[in-house]
Amino acid sequence: MVYAPDEKAMFIFLIGIVLWISTAAADQAPLANRGSWALGVALPSSSGLSLSLWKVRSPSTALGLEMAFSSNYYKYTTDDRDNRDRHYTHQSRRLRLQLRPTIKRYRPLHDRVASFVFYQVRVGFSTSRSRQEQIDRPMLQSTSSTGILGLALGLGAHWFPFQRLSLSGQTGLVLSYQHADSRFHRRWEGSLKTFQTAVAALVYF
C-alpha cells in the first residue's frame, strides 16, 4: 500500500481528532430530535457531484445511500500544419457513476461535534470515448468501460452549527476491484488505498 504524504497526514490527523472527541465528556446522542431523514450534498469539487439520502434509524445510527457522478471532456489540437504527422485533433469524454450504501455509527455529541465510524459498499461504472482526427488519415475511435466493486471503512466527524444542519468529512481505507474492458484489451485489477472526502452539508427533516 502506498500513501501520498498529504493523505497520510490527513488520515493520522483525523484519527487523533476522533480519539480526542471519543474520550471527552458526552453531552447527548448526536441525532436525537433532528428528524427522521437527511439530504446531503458535497461542496463543489473537481471530482464531480456527490449527493446522499439518509435514514435516521436511532439517535446514534444512520443508514444512507451516496451517489457520485462526474463528467469530463477533453480536447487537444496541435497547430503544426506544416508537418502533417504532427497536426491532429484528439477528443475524449468520460462519464462516471458510483453508488455507495453506507452505515454510520456515531459517538456521543460533545460541543456540537460528533465522531462516527462508517462502513460502505461501493458499486460503480464508468465509460469513456475518444476520437483522433489527422490529415489524410482515417479517423480513429475507441471506447472503454470499467466496472468497480469495493468495500470501505473509516472515521469521520459531524459539526452541528444548527439543530437541522451539519457539516461533515471523513477519511478511511477502500479495497476495490475493477474490471476494464476496451476494444484492445481486458484487465482485472485490485487496489487498497486511503481516501478523504470533500466537506458535505446535511439538512435534517
SULJODA-V592823 format. One record per helix or strand of 2 or more residues. SS is the DSSP state (~ for helix, > for strand). FROM is the first residue (numbers start at 1). TO is the last residue. If there is no record, write none. Layout:
ss: (SS & SS)
from: (FROM & FROM)
to: (TO & TO)
This chain:
ss: (~ & > & > & > & ~ & > & > & > & > & > & > & >)
from: (5 & 37 & 48 & 61 & 84 & 88 & 109 & 113 & 140 & 165 & 186 & 200)
to: (23 & 42 & 58 & 77 & 86 & 106 & 110 & 134 & 162 & 182 & 196 & 204)
